Amino acid sequence: MSVTRQILGAELDVLGVERQIRDDIQLMLTEACSNVIRHATETDEYTVSAELIGERCVITVVDTGNGFDPEAIADKNGSMLTEHGRGLQIMRALADDCRFFTRPRQGAVVCLEKALRFTNGAAGQMLSSH
């Protein structure tokens, strides 16, 4: 998880993504991966993908675990219904769009989107304008 966070952070840095946005994306990624690891069994696996679509970063974490019901953990206002769910609350607060899907007997999908802001003259700014 730490390596994935560092690689994504370095890529966003090279593109010239503003530091606050980069930090938000890295924290969202950490929370999504931490939740999978915290609730996984020995045989569960997960994959992480991150892609830049226009001026948005889209992170998808797919696991092979039992899945979960995000509404049973925290309501839409972020109020905690159990002692767990703080990671979901953090992801919802930082992401511009946050979606959770449970695939029966196949695990869960977490999709996080964040609008990017670039420093002036940054490579990412030039790429997104074309």
C-alpha positions as CSV (number, residue, x, y, z in Angstrom):
1,M,0.0,0.0,0.0
2,S,2.8,2.4,0.9
3,V,4.5,1.8,-2.4
4,T,1.3,2.4,-4.4
5,R,0.7,5.7,-2.5
6,Q,4.3,6.8,-3.2
7,I,4.2,5.9,-6.9
8,L,0.9,7.7,-7.4
9,G,2.2,10.7,-5.4
10,A,5.3,10.9,-7.5
11,E,3.4,10.7,-10.8
12,L,1.0,13.5,-9.7
13,D,4.0,15.6,-8.6
14,V,5.7,15.1,-12.0
15,L,2.4,16.3,-13.7
16,G,2.4,19.4,-11.4
17,V,-0.7,18.6,-9.4
18,E,-1.1,21.1,-6.6
19,R,0.1,19.7,-3.3
20,Q,-3.2,19.8,-1.4
21,I,-5.0,17.9,-4.2
22,R,-2.1,15.4,-4.3
23,D,-2.3,14.9,-0.5
24,D,-6.1,14.4,-0.7
25,I,-5.7,11.7,-3.4
26,Q,-3.0,9.9,-1.5
27,L,-5.1,9.9,1.6
28,M,-8.1,8.6,-0.2
29,L,-6.0,5.8,-1.7
30,T,-4.6,4.9,1.7
31,E,-8.0,4.7,3.3
32,A,-9.4,2.6,0.5
33,C,-6.5,0.1,0.6
34,S,-6.5,0.1,4.4
35,N,-10.1,-0.9,4.5
36,V,-9.5,-3.8,2.2
37,I,-6.5,-5.0,4.2
38,R,-8.2,-4.6,7.5
39,H,-11.2,-6.7,6.5
40,A,-9.5,-9.2,4.2
41,T,-9.0,-12.9,4.8
42,E,-5.8,-14.6,3.9
43,T,-7.1,-15.6,0.5
44,D,-8.6,-12.2,-0.5
45,E,-6.8,-10.2,-3.1
46,Y,-7.2,-6.6,-4.4
47,T,-6.2,-4.5,-7.3
48,V,-5.7,-0.8,-7.5
49,S,-5.9,1.3,-10.7
50,A,-5.5,5.0,-11.1
51,E,-6.1,6.9,-14.3
52,L,-6.2,10.5,-15.3
53,I,-9.3,11.3,-17.4
54,G,-9.2,14.9,-18.5
55,E,-8.6,16.9,-15.4
56,R,-9.8,14.2,-13.0
57,C,-8.0,11.4,-11.2
58,V,-10.0,8.2,-10.9
59,I,-8.9,5.6,-8.4
60,T,-10.6,2.2,-8.4
61,V,-9.9,-0.5,-5.8
62,V,-11.4,-3.9,-6.4
63,D,-11.3,-6.7,-3.9
64,T,-12.3,-10.3,-3.8
65,G,-13.6,-10.3,-0.3
66,N,-17.1,-10.5,1.1
67,G,-18.1,-7.0,0.2
68,F,-19.8,-4.6,2.5
69,D,-22.8,-2.3,2.8
70,P,-21.5,1.3,3.1
71,E,-24.9,2.6,4.2
72,A,-24.9,0.2,7.2
73,I,-21.6,1.7,8.3
74,A,-22.3,5.4,7.9
75,D,-25.3,7.4,6.7
76,K,-25.2,9.8,3.8
77,N,-24.4,12.7,6.1
78,G,-21.3,10.8,7.4
79,S,-22.8,10.2,10.9
80,M,-21.1,7.2,12.4
81,L,-23.6,4.3,13.0
82,T,-20.9,2.1,14.4
83,E,-17.3,2.5,15.7
84,H,-16.1,1.6,12.3
85,G,-16.5,3.6,9.1
86,R,-14.1,6.5,9.6
87,G,-12.2,5.6,6.4
88,L,-15.4,5.8,4.4
89,Q,-16.1,9.2,6.0
90,I,-12.7,10.4,5.1
91,M,-13.0,9.2,1.5
92,R,-16.4,10.8,1.1
93,A,-15.1,14.1,2.5
94,L,-12.1,14.2,0.2
95,A,-13.4,12.8,-3.1
96,D,-15.5,14.8,-5.5
97,D,-17.3,11.6,-6.3
98,C,-17.2,8.4,-4.2
99,R,-19.0,5.2,-5.2
100,F,-19.2,1.8,-3.5
101,F,-20.4,-1.3,-5.2
102,T,-20.8,-4.8,-3.7
103,R,-20.6,-7.7,-6.1
104,P,-22.3,-10.7,-4.4
105,R,-19.7,-13.5,-3.7
106,Q,-17.1,-11.5,-5.6
107,G,-16.1,-8.6,-3.3
108,A,-16.4,-4.9,-3.5
109,V,-15.4,-2.0,-5.8
110,V,-14.5,1.5,-4.5
111,C,-14.3,4.3,-7.1
112,L,-13.0,7.7,-6.0
113,E,-12.7,10.7,-8.3
114,K,-11.0,14.0,-7.6
115,A,-10.7,17.1,-9.8
116,L,-7.1,18.0,-10.5
117,R,-5.6,21.5,-10.2
118,F,-2.2,22.1,-11.7
119,T,0.5,24.6,-11.0
120,N,1.1,27.1,-13.8
121,G,3.0,25.7,-16.7
122,A,2.9,22.2,-15.3
123,A,3.1,19.2,-17.7
124,G,-0.4,18.0,-16.6
125,Q,-1.9,21.4,-17.4
126,M,-0.4,21.3,-20.9
127,L,-1.5,17.7,-21.4
128,S,-5.1,18.3,-20.3
129,S,-5.5,21.3,-22.6
130,H,-4.9,19.1,-25.7
